[in-house]
Amino acid sequence: MEYIEWGDFQKVEIRVGTVIEVEDFPEARKSAFKLKVDFGPEIGVKKSSAQITDLYTKETLLGKRVMAVVNFPPKQIGPIMSECLVTGFHREDGAVVLAVPDAEVPSGARLV
């Protein structure tokens, strides 16, 4: 494990958002969804792709609160420009479990 300085951590903007749109992403190399996540008025809506089809459906994702890094530069992923990185944890079987807040916080709230 490599240690980082507190200032390094402070540069990473992990914010809470609400999934407001979910689409299939058939062009992806691995099974994925295209997401639109609302981070509130300060940050707005950002697009992302997420390889989370093992444990989640479009219906279970819609309205779900997620945690995402919002200050990476945009990255082209196939036909979409990803604007944030939705976070999660890999299980032993390779499925991704989303990182989510366990109580109500406003959209855009920052992980501290």
C-alpha positions as CSV (number, residue, x, y, z in Angstrom):
1,M,0.0,0.0,0.0
2,E,1.2,3.5,-0.9
3,Y,0.6,6.3,1.5
4,I,-0.7,9.6,0.3
5,E,-0.7,13.1,1.8
6,W,-3.9,14.7,3.2
7,G,-3.7,17.3,0.4
8,D,-3.8,14.5,-2.2
9,F,-7.1,13.2,-0.7
10,Q,-8.6,16.7,-0.6
11,K,-8.1,17.0,-4.4
12,V,-10.5,14.1,-5.0
13,E,-14.1,15.3,-5.2
14,I,-16.4,12.4,-4.3
15,R,-19.9,13.6,-4.3
16,V,-23.4,12.1,-3.7
17,G,-25.7,12.1,-6.7
18,T,-29.0,10.6,-7.8
19,V,-29.3,8.4,-10.9
20,I,-31.9,10.0,-13.1
21,E,-31.5,8.1,-16.3
22,V,-30.3,4.6,-17.1
23,E,-29.8,3.1,-20.6
24,D,-28.3,-0.1,-22.0
25,F,-24.8,0.3,-23.4
26,P,-24.7,-2.4,-26.1
27,E,-21.5,-0.9,-27.7
28,A,-19.5,-1.5,-24.5
29,R,-16.8,-4.2,-24.5
30,K,-18.1,-5.5,-21.1
31,S,-21.7,-5.4,-20.1
32,A,-22.5,-1.9,-18.8
33,F,-25.1,0.8,-18.4
34,K,-25.0,4.4,-19.5
35,L,-26.0,6.6,-16.5
36,K,-27.0,10.2,-16.0
37,V,-26.4,11.3,-12.4
38,D,-27.7,14.5,-10.8
39,F,-25.3,16.1,-8.3
40,G,-27.5,19.1,-7.5
41,P,-27.4,22.7,-8.6
42,E,-23.7,23.4,-8.0
43,I,-22.4,20.5,-10.2
44,G,-25.4,19.5,-12.3
45,V,-26.0,16.3,-14.3
46,K,-23.0,14.2,-15.4
47,K,-22.8,11.2,-17.6
48,S,-21.0,7.9,-16.9
49,S,-20.8,4.3,-17.9
50,A,-20.8,1.6,-15.3
51,Q,-20.1,-2.1,-15.4
52,I,-22.7,-2.9,-12.8
53,T,-25.1,-5.1,-14.7
54,D,-24.4,-8.2,-12.6
55,L,-26.2,-6.9,-9.5
56,Y,-28.3,-4.0,-10.7
57,T,-31.1,-3.5,-13.3
58,K,-32.2,-0.3,-14.9
59,E,-35.2,-0.3,-12.6
60,T,-33.2,-0.7,-9.4
61,L,-30.7,2.0,-10.5
62,L,-33.2,4.7,-11.3
63,G,-33.4,7.0,-8.3
64,K,-30.5,5.3,-6.5
65,R,-28.1,7.5,-4.6
66,V,-24.5,6.9,-5.5
67,M,-21.1,8.2,-4.7
68,A,-18.9,9.4,-7.7
69,V,-15.7,11.2,-8.4
70,V,-16.7,14.3,-10.2
71,N,-13.4,16.0,-10.9
72,F,-11.7,13.6,-13.3
73,P,-11.3,15.0,-16.8
74,P,-13.9,13.7,-19.2
75,K,-13.0,10.3,-20.8
76,Q,-14.3,8.9,-24.1
77,I,-15.8,5.5,-23.6
78,G,-17.0,4.2,-26.9
79,P,-19.7,6.6,-28.1
80,I,-20.1,8.5,-24.9
81,M,-18.0,11.0,-23.0
82,S,-17.9,9.9,-19.3
83,E,-17.9,12.9,-17.0
84,C,-17.7,11.1,-13.6
85,L,-16.6,7.8,-12.0
86,V,-19.4,6.0,-10.1
87,T,-17.6,4.2,-7.2
88,G,-18.0,0.6,-6.0
89,F,-16.3,-2.5,-4.6
90,H,-15.4,-5.7,-6.5
91,R,-16.7,-8.9,-5.0
92,E,-14.7,-12.1,-5.3
93,D,-17.0,-13.1,-8.2
94,G,-16.1,-9.9,-10.0
95,A,-19.5,-8.2,-9.5
96,V,-19.4,-4.6,-8.5
97,V,-21.3,-3.4,-5.4
98,L,-22.0,0.3,-5.5
99,A,-20.7,2.7,-2.8
100,V,-23.8,4.5,-1.5
101,P,-24.6,6.7,1.5
102,D,-26.4,5.0,4.3
103,A,-28.5,8.0,5.3
104,E,-30.1,10.9,3.5
105,V,-27.7,13.7,2.4
106,P,-28.3,16.4,-0.2
107,S,-27.2,15.8,-3.8
108,G,-23.8,17.2,-4.3
109,A,-22.7,16.6,-0.7
110,R,-18.9,15.9,-0.6
111,L,-17.2,13.0,1.1
112,V,-15.0,14.4,3.8
